[in-house]
Amino acid sequence: MTERDKEVLNMQLTLIPIFSKAWNKSYSELADILKKYDVLSYIDVCYEKFNSTGK
């Protein structure tokens, strides 16, 4: 796993509880949404832009 992969994973894991709270969804419901819309892949592709904006 590259350093970038570790940073992307950290961002994904950081965003999951934020999404859950913001959307008032359980982790199970959130997993379905993230999978349906391929959100985690999108975070990977756009990592550099996301990372430059902070939380």
C-alpha positions in Angstrom: 0.0 0.0 0.0 1.5 3.3 -1.0 1.5 6.4 1.2 -1.2 8.0 -1.0 -3.3 4.9 -0.6 -3.0 5.2 3.1 -3.9 8.8 3.0 -7.0 8.2 0.8 -8.1 5.4 3.1 -7.7 7.7 6.1 -9.9 10.3 4.4 -12.5 7.7 3.5 -12.6 6.5 7.1 -12.8 10.0 8.4 -15.7 10.9 6.1 -17.9 7.9 6.9 -19.0 9.0 10.4 -19.4 12.6 9.1 -21.7 11.3 6.3 -23.6 9.2 8.7 -24.3 12.1 11.0 -25.0 14.6 8.3 -27.4 12.3 6.5 -28.9 10.8 9.6 -28.1 7.3 8.3 -27.0 4.1 10.1 -23.6 2.7 8.9 -25.6 -0.1 7.2 -27.7 2.4 5.3 -24.6 4.5 4.5 -22.8 1.4 3.2 -25.6 0.9 0.7 -25.5 4.5 -0.5 -21.7 4.6 -0.8 -21.7 1.3 -2.8 -24.6 2.3 -5.0 -23.0 5.6 -6.0 -19.3 4.4 -5.8 -18.5 7.3 -3.4 -15.3 5.8 -2.0 -13.9 5.5 -5.5 -14.8 9.1 -6.2 -13.0 10.2 -3.1 -9.9 8.3 -4.3 -10.0 9.9 -7.8 -10.6 13.4 -6.3 -8.4 13.0 -3.2 -5.9 15.8 -4.0 -8.7 18.4 -4.5 -10.5 17.1 -1.4 -7.4 17.1 0.7 -6.6 20.7 -0.1 -9.9 22.0 1.3 -9.7 20.3 4.8 -12.8 19.1 6.6 
